[in-house]
Amino acid sequence: MRFAAAPASYAIGSIAGEAFALAITKALVASTGTTTSAALYPAGATAIMLAPAAQKRGP
């Protein structure tokens, strides 16, 4: 029973993270008036996430 809280905290974190991403996407569409910015948002977030990994590899 000691791992019973792990799935609940994971679910709560997923819901909160998804809501945050949705709010960002809605704000982008509202501010630009086009869905292009909403489509580029995940690509930009992925690039930011992968940048440190690319720097660690080196030549």
C-alpha positions in Angstrom: 0.0 0.0 0.0 3.0 2.4 0.2 2.8 3.2 -3.5 -0.9 4.0 -3.5 -0.4 7.8 -3.6 1.9 7.6 -6.7 -0.8 7.1 -9.3 -3.0 9.8 -7.7 -0.2 12.4 -7.7 0.8 11.5 -11.3 -2.8 12.0 -12.4 -3.1 15.3 -10.7 0.1 16.5 -12.2 -1.0 15.4 -15.6 -4.2 17.3 -15.3 -2.5 20.4 -14.1 0.1 20.3 -16.8 -2.4 19.7 -19.5 -4.5 22.6 -18.3 -1.5 24.9 -18.3 -0.6 23.9 -21.9 -4.2 24.5 -23.0 -4.2 27.9 -21.4 -1.0 28.9 -23.3 -2.4 27.6 -26.5 -5.6 29.5 -26.1 -3.7 32.7 -25.3 -1.5 32.3 -28.4 -4.5 31.8 -30.7 -6.3 34.8 -29.0 -3.3 37.1 -29.4 -2.3 36.2 -32.9 -5.7 35.3 -34.4 -4.3 32.2 -36.1 -3.6 28.6 -35.1 -0.1 28.7 -36.6 1.3 29.9 -33.3 -0.5 27.2 -31.4 1.0 24.6 -33.8 4.5 26.0 -33.3 4.2 26.1 -29.5 4.9 22.4 -29.0 7.8 22.5 -31.4 9.3 25.4 -29.5 8.8 23.7 -26.2 10.4 20.5 -27.5 13.4 22.4 -28.8 13.9 24.1 -25.5 13.7 20.8 -23.7 16.2 19.1 -26.1 18.7 22.0 -26.2 20.6 21.0 -23.0 20.9 17.4 -24.2 22.4 18.6 -27.5 25.0 20.7 -25.6 26.0 17.8 -23.4 27.0 15.6 -26.3 29.7 17.8 -27.6 31.8 17.1 -30.7 
